[in-house]
Amino acid sequence: MTSKTKRVLDALTSTMKINPDEYGLNVSPNRVESLGYALAGWLYMLRYQKNTRIMSVASVIIFLLALWLQIDFTSLAILVLTITGVWMAEFLNAAVEAVVNLASPGFHPMAKVAKDVAAAAVLLGAVASIIVGLLLLGPPLLHKLGY
């Protein structure tokens, strides 16, 4: 094996050799506890992130509208994936903000970049979800309203 090949293989396998149990403070011993941590994160988002509460209401309204319009299962699946993508972006944005606040309690230009880019990901997902929603729900809604 050449030294270049060895360097490439080492680079590809180096991360998988790191055991998270050696570094994590809260490594859960079972799946039920892991689920509990995930639900705790979701509850945190609902309590402290006002955008998440707005997203909850919007998600319910969109699903009710989709059911009322009787859209097909494929369109409904696309809506679910699109809405989930926005939720995930919002959750990751909050995680980035928390880590940045922990690592950089004072102002730092790169901390601002991290927070702004994470927020931009949410904005991108929200704009895309509006476009997808209009494409999937617009025509059946217009038809239902007689246009």
Stockholm file with secondary structure:
# STOCKHOLM 1.0

chainA/1-147         MTSKTKRVLDALTSTMKINPDEYGLNVSPNRVESLGYALAGWLYMLRYQKNTRIMSVASVIIFLLALWLQIDFTSLAILVLTITGVWMAEFLNAAVEAVVNLASPGFHPMAKVAKDVAAAAVLLGAVASIIVGLLLLGPPLLHKLGY
#=GR chainA/1-147 SS CCHHHHHHHHHHHTGGGCCGGGTCSCCCSSHHHHHHHHHHHHHHHHHHCHHHHHHHHHHHHHHHHHHHHTCCHHHHHHHHHHHHHHHHHHHHHHHHHHHHHHHCSSCCHHHHHHHHHHHHHHHHHHHHHHHHHHHHHHHHHHHHTTC
#=GC SS_cons         CCHHHHHHHHHHHTGGGCCGGGTCSCCCSSHHHHHHHHHHHHHHHHHHCHHHHHHHHHHHHHHHHHHHHTCCHHHHHHHHHHHHHHHHHHHHHHHHHHHHHHHCSSCCHHHHHHHHHHHHHHHHHHHHHHHHHHHHHHHHHHHHTTC
//
